[in-house]
Amino acid sequence: MSLLIQGATVVATPRGTSALAGPGQSVLDLLPGAVVRCDGRDIVFVGEPREHDRLFGAPDEVLDAAGGTVLPGFVDPHTHLPFAGYREDEFDRRIAGARYAEIAAAGGGIVATVAATRRATFDELLALTLHRLDLQLAGGTTTTEAKSGYGLDLGNELKQLRVLREAGRRHPVEIVPTAMPAHEVPPEWRHDSDGYVELVVSRIHPAIAAEGLAEQVDVFCEWGVFTPDQTRRLLADAGRFRWRIHLHADELCDLGGAALAAEVGAAAAAHLLHASAEGIAAMARRGVIAIALPGVSFFLRERFAPVRALVDAGVPVAVATDCNPGSSHTESMPAVIALACLGAGLSSEEAIIAATLNAAAALGRADRLGSVETGKQADLVVLDAPSPKHLVYHFGVNLVRHVVKAGRVVVSDGARV
């Protein structure tokens, strides 16, 4: 099948097959009046309507952008989608002044979600995950990373990742699964965190790898969770399993997580609210992508990641929702694009690139995702807006009108097809 997207005021896109950094992160090409031709799953033409008509016959389907903006489909490179239970009571406690660490110490936080996720059946967890994927898709997300980490034992970690595998078979949003049994030390191992590390390394990671359930591995390297030395141990077999490394780093304090991400060859490090200048420089030298999570800062009323320092140092910056029930309960990439600008200080161009090409690069998919270019997969968003800047300028509403995934219209006039 062929698809022609026409009638746009502008097609806006980064260019390339790798992450953009420094001044390059603000280079968003604007193609006024351009059309996009898709054949099968791929983009085969982006340019002037007359040139399209000279080169191609009539398409099987036409999608009218009606004066809107065409963008690459959003890529969400950091989420915790497969969870059960909600923590709205904790939200009220934080508004009243309680700190995240205080709530966790009282039995809330991650371990509260672990208990609910362990109780949930496979089918219950699948239904919840599919619903969240629907919300992501409605906001223009066409590819998402998703982690385990609310099981924290062999059976429940496998359950979460098997849910993601089944959800990927059923839903148009492409899922990049990440193994994260090292999200927290479970209550039954609090007396022996090193023992839990050895359980993860000796049993949980190998079982996940044996079923081919993950492409990536992540660790929460943070004060009170896993130390840098424990993190090194947890990542020792990533190469053997052919897992890309991501890292939760320097969220609550400067524990040297940014530098550690560079040391272990991580593809990306997320959070980074307290990353040091030395850590940022190390990430720049090794090409580690920074994943800013402005929804977390907004939701927890904390400082934002130092994105200007990261960009100025030459670190490619991506943005993500960090969708989870405790610190960033949102599936909306447009919302975090706005927060990346209004809270963290990215320009609208930098934030859009952070949510498309750089996010795709963080997941190892920039060769085929993240830009509107010939040869790339046809993952596209049509905004009901005449400029990409409206994603930030016209905040608080969903401007996504149409979504195309792999050359197929999956959202039309805001409704799932």
Residue pairs with C-beta under 8 A, 6 or more apart in sequence:
1 40
1 60
1 61
1 407
1 408
2 37
2 38
2 39
2 40
2 56
2 59
2 60
2 61
3 37
3 38
3 59
3 60
3 61
3 62
3 63
3 378
3 404
3 407
3 408
3 409
4 35
4 36
4 37
4 38
4 52
4 59
4 61
4 62
4 63
5 35
5 36
5 37
5 38
5 62
5 63
5 65
5 70
5 380
5 382
5 404
6 35
6 49
6 62
6 63
6 64
6 65
7 64
7 65
7 66
7 67
7 68
8 33
8 34
8 35
8 65
8 67
8 68
8 69
8 70
8 382
9 32
9 33
9 65
9 67
9 68
9 69
9 386
9 387
10 30
10 31
10 32
10 33
10 34
10 69
10 70
10 386
10 387
10 388
11 30
11 31
11 34
11 36
11 46
11 69
11 70
11 71
11 372
12 28
12 29
12 30
12 31
12 69
12 70
12 71
12 352
12 372
12 388
13 28
13 29
13 31
13 46
13 71
13 72
13 356
13 371
13 372
13 373
14 20
14 27
14 28
14 29
14 72
14 352
14 353
14 356
14 357
14 370
14 371
15 27
15 29
15 371
15 373
16 357
16 366
16 371
17 366
17 367
18 361
18 366
19 287
19 289
19 316
19 318
19 357
19 358
19 361
19 362
19 366
20 27
20 316
20 353
20 357
20 358
21 284
21 311
21 314
21 315
21 316
22 311
22 312
22 314
25 311
25 316
25 317
25 349
25 350
25 353
25 354
25 358
26 347
26 349
26 350
26 353
27 349
27 353
28 349
28 352
28 353
28 388
30 388
31 46
31 47
33 48
33 49
34 46
34 47
34 48
34 70
35 45
35 46
35 47
35 48
35 49
35 52
36 43
36 45
36 46
36 70
36 372
36 378
36 380
37 43
37 44
37 45
37 46
37 52
37 56
37 59
38 44
38 378
38 380
38 404
38 407
39 407
40 407
41 377
41 378
41 406
41 407
42 375
42 376
42 377
42 378
42 407
43 372
43 373
43 374
43 375
43 376
43 377
43 378
44 56
44 374
45 51
45 52
45 55
45 56
45 374
46 372
46 373
46 374
61 409
63 382
63 402
63 404
63 409
63 412
65 382
65 402
66 384
66 401
67 386
68 382
68 383
68 384
68 385
68 386
68 401
69 382
69 383
69 385
69 386
69 387
69 388
69 390
70 372
70 380
70 381
70 382
70 383
71 140
71 352
71 356
71 372
71 380
71 381
71 382
71 383
71 388
72 356
72 357
72 369
72 370
72 371
72 372
72 376
72 379
72 380
72 381
73 140
73 141
73 142
73 143
73 356
73 369
73 379
73 380
73 381
73 403
73 404
73 405
74 139
74 140
74 141
74 142
74 333
74 334
74 337
74 355
74 356
74 359
74 381
75 141
75 142
75 143
75 144
75 355
75 356
75 359
75 360
75 363
75 365
75 369
75 370
76 136
76 141
76 143
76 144
76 145
76 320
76 321
76 323
76 333
76 355
76 359
77 145
77 176
77 268
77 291
77 318
77 320
77 359
77 360
77 362
77 363
78 145
78 147
78 246
78 268
78 270
78 291
78 293
78 320
78 321
78 322
79 144
79 145
79 146
79 147
79 320
79 321
79 322
79 323
79 324
80 146
80 147
80 149
80 150
80 183
80 322
80 323
80 324
81 129
81 132
81 133
81 144
81 146
81 147
81 164
81 323
82 117
82 125
82 128
82 129
82 146
82 148
82 150
82 160
82 161
82 163
82 164
82 167
83 113
83 116
83 117
83 125
83 128
83 150
83 324
83 325
84 113
84 116
84 117
84 119
84 120
84 124
84 125
84 128
84 150
85 112
85 113
85 115
85 116
85 117
85 120
85 325
86 325
86 329
87 108
87 109
87 112
87 113
87 325
87 326
90 98
90 103
90 108
90 109
90 112
90 326
91 329
93 103
93 108
94 100
94 103
94 300
94 301
100 109
100 252
100 300
100 326
100 327
101 224
101 252
103 109
104 110
104 111
104 224
108 326
109 184
109 326
110 149
110 150
110 183
110 184
110 326
111 184
111 186
111 187
112 326
113 150
113 324
113 325
113 326
114 150
114 151
114 152
114 156
114 184
114 186
117 125
117 150
117 151
117 156
117 160
118 151
118 153
118 156
120 128
122 159
122 162
122 163
125 159
125 160
125 163
126 163
126 166
126 167
129 146
129 163
129 164
129 167
130 167
130 170
130 171
132 323
132 331
133 144
133 167
133 171
133 173
133 175
134 171
134 416
135 331
135 332
136 144
136 173
136 323
136 331
136 332
136 333
137 171
137 172
137 173
137 403
137 405
137 410
137 411
137 416
138 398
138 400
138 403
138 411
138 414
138 416
139 331
139 332
139 333
139 334
139 335
139 398
139 400
140 333
140 334
140 381
140 383
140 400
140 403
141 173
141 331
141 333
142 172
142 173
142 174
142 369
142 379
142 380
142 381
142 403
142 404
142 405
143 173
143 174
143 175
143 176
143 360
143 363
143 365
143 369
143 379
144 173
144 174
144 175
144 176
145 175
145 176
145 177
145 178
145 216
145 246
145 320
145 362
145 363
146 164
146 175
146 176
146 177
146 178
147 177
147 178
147 179
147 180
147 183
147 218
148 157
148 160
148 161
148 164
148 177
148 178
148 179
148 180
148 181
148 183
148 208
148 214
149 157
149 160
149 180
149 181
149 182
149 183
149 184
149 218
149 220
150 156
150 160
150 183
151 157
151 158
151 159
151 160
151 181
152 181
152 183
152 184
152 186
153 186
153 204
154 199
154 203
154 204
154 207
157 179
157 181
157 204
157 208
158 207
158 208
158 211
158 213
161 177
161 179
161 208
161 211
161 213
161 214
162 211
162 213
164 175
164 177
164 213
165 177
165 213
167 175
168 174
168 175
168 177
172 405
172 406
172 408
172 410
173 405
174 405
176 215
176 216
176 363
176 365
177 213
177 214
177 215
177 216
178 214
178 215
178 216
178 217
178 218
178 246
179 204
179 205
179 208
179 213
179 214
179 216
179 217
179 218
179 243
180 217
180 218
180 219
180 220
181 200
181 204
181 205
181 208
182 197
182 200
182 218
182 219
182 220
182 226
182 230
182 231
182 234
183 218
183 220
184 220
184 225
185 193
185 196
185 225
185 226
186 196
189 195
189 196
189 199
193 226
193 230
194 230
197 226
197 230
197 233
197 234
200 234
201 233
201 234
201 236
201 237
205 217
205 237
205 241
206 237
208 214
209 241
209 243
214 241
214 243
215 243
215 244
215 364
216 243
216 244
216 245
216 246
216 267
216 363
217 234
217 235
217 238
217 241
217 243
217 244
217 245
217 246
218 245
218 246
218 247
218 248
219 226
219 231
219 234
219 235
219 247
219 248
220 226
220 248
221 227
221 228
221 231
221 247
221 248
221 249
221 255
221 257
221 260
222 248
222 249
222 250
222 251
222 252
222 253
222 255
222 257
223 252
223 253
223 255
224 252
226 234
227 255
228 255
228 256
228 257
228 260
231 247
231 260
231 264
232 260
232 264
235 245
235 264
238 244
238 245
238 264
244 267
244 363
244 364
245 261
245 264
245 265
245 266
245 267
246 266
246 267
246 268
246 269
246 270
246 291
246 362
247 257
247 260
247 261
247 264
247 266
247 268
247 269
247 270
248 257
248 269
248 270
248 271
249 255
249 257
249 258
249 260
249 261
249 269
249 270
249 271
249 272
249 275
249 279
250 256
250 257
250 258
250 269
250 271
250 272
250 273
250 274
250 275
250 276
250 279
251 271
251 272
251 273
251 274
251 296
252 273
252 274
253 274
254 274
254 275
254 276
254 279
256 276
256 279
257 269
257 271
257 272
257 275
257 279
258 269
258 272
258 275
258 276
258 279
258 280
258 282
258 283
258 288
259 276
259 278
259 279
259 282
259 283
261 268
261 269
261 279
261 282
261 283
261 286
261 288
262 279
262 282
262 283
262 285
262 286
262 288
263 282
265 286
266 288
267 288
267 289
267 362
267 363
267 364
268 288
268 289
268 290
268 291
268 318
268 362
269 283
269 288
269 289
269 290
269 291
270 290
270 291
270 292
270 293
270 320
270 322
271 291
271 293
271 296
271 305
272 290
272 292
272 305
272 306
272 310
273 297
273 302
273 303
273 304
273 305
273 306
275 283
275 305
275 306
275 310
277 309
280 306
280 309
280 310
280 313
280 315
281 313
282 288
283 290
283 310
283 313
283 315
284 313
284 314
284 315
287 316
288 315
289 315
289 316
289 317
289 318
289 358
289 361
289 362
290 305
290 307
290 310
290 315
290 316
290 317
290 318
291 317
291 318
291 319
291 320
291 359
291 362
292 304
292 305
292 307
292 310
292 317
292 318
292 319
292 320
292 340
292 344
292 346
292 354
293 305
293 319
293 320
293 321
293 322
293 328
293 336
294 304
294 305
294 319
294 336
294 339
294 340
294 343
294 344
295 321
295 322
295 328
295 330
295 335
295 336
295 339
296 302
296 322
296 327
296 328
297 303
297 304
297 305
297 339
297 343
297 344
298 328
298 339
298 343
299 327
299 328
299 329
299 330
300 327
304 343
304 344
304 345
305 344
307 317
307 340
307 344
307 345
307 346
308 344
308 345
308 346
310 317
311 317
311 346
311 350
316 358
316 361
317 346
317 350
317 354
317 358
318 354
318 355
318 358
318 359
318 361
318 362
319 333
319 336
319 337
319 340
319 346
319 351
319 354
319 355
319 359
320 336
320 359
321 328
321 330
321 331
321 332
321 333
321 335
321 336
322 328
323 329
323 330
323 331
330 336
332 398
333 355
334 391
334 398
334 399
334 400
336 355
337 348
337 351
337 352
337 354
337 355
337 391
337 392
338 351
338 391
338 392
338 395
340 346
340 350
340 351
340 354
340 355
341 347
341 348
341 351
341 392
342 392
342 395
346 354
348 388
348 389
348 391
348 392
348 393
349 388
351 391
351 392
352 388
352 391
356 370
356 371
357 366
357 370
357 371
358 366
358 370
359 370
360 366
360 369
360 370
361 370
368 376
368 377
369 376
369 377
369 379
370 376
372 380
377 406
377 407
378 404
378 405
378 406
378 407
379 404
379 405
379 406
380 402
380 403
380 404
381 400
381 402
381 403
381 404
382 400
382 401
382 402
382 403
382 404
383 390
383 391
383 399
383 400
383 401
384 399
384 400
384 401
385 391
385 394
385 399
387 393
390 399
391 399
398 414
400 411
400 414
401 413
401 414
402 409
402 411
402 412
402 413
403 409
403 410
403 411
404 410
409 417
410 416
410 417
411 417
